[in-house]
């Protein structure tokens, strides 16, 4: 199932790069949501529309404003900087999530979480190399988008306690539809016939990537899923090399590896704490 997520993320990146040659970022996001509305609507027609009657519309709204910001940063970066750098910067999402979760969900910041934050910032500095290399403004936009993704992920955990995944996807597509359309009108470009297959690729994989990742986490241990997710970086670097002649930046790979170690230490720490709590309950 995680293979589906890997393929979906890479296909979405390639599709976004192709679309950026003709369409603006806001217009790409509009069509992504438009296609998603039809797909989610078809799924709801089979499973029932009553599940969209959520009592947390305010949380849905904030969550999708943050997710839209994350999507904008991701697609904006795809058009302007190497694909591997975009994916590597995206690996800072768990760092920002570790910071936001104690603030928004009242979760305790563990030693593993602190380690993930510290190594995450070190990895980010290795990738961006401030003071050593000129930082591309697009990389900062991607980084800001990663913060948006982290806020979105944190709020999704709150919504998942009461709402179904389809309900969350429904409000994601419906709320983000006008967010992409309104700013896109000012610089509208009618997509050529060559762009429509890529629009469908982006619209479909945007949903399938998140679905496959959620399923992978449901059926496999996070210590297995997270390293497999890291394979996105070397694979997308290979895609960038083959199709766009993008050279592999070893600083990007090294920084991402440092962040991976931090993320895994956080997961191992949480699992150890969970086992300890389970043992205490067993002998209490």
Secondary structure as GFF3:
##gff-version 3
##sequence-region A 1 284
A	DSSP	alpha_helix	2	19	.	.	.	ID=ss1
A	DSSP	alpha_helix	25	47	.	.	.	ID=ss2
A	DSSP	three_ten_helix	49	52	.	.	.	ID=ss3
A	DSSP	alpha_helix	57	80	.	.	.	ID=ss4
A	DSSP	alpha_helix	83	90	.	.	.	ID=ss5
A	DSSP	alpha_helix	93	104	.	.	.	ID=ss6
A	DSSP	alpha_helix	111	128	.	.	.	ID=ss7
A	DSSP	alpha_helix	137	159	.	.	.	ID=ss8
A	DSSP	alpha_helix	165	185	.	.	.	ID=ss9
A	DSSP	alpha_helix	193	219	.	.	.	ID=ss10
A	DSSP	alpha_helix	222	244	.	.	.	ID=ss11
A	DSSP	alpha_helix	250	283	.	.	.	ID=ss12
###
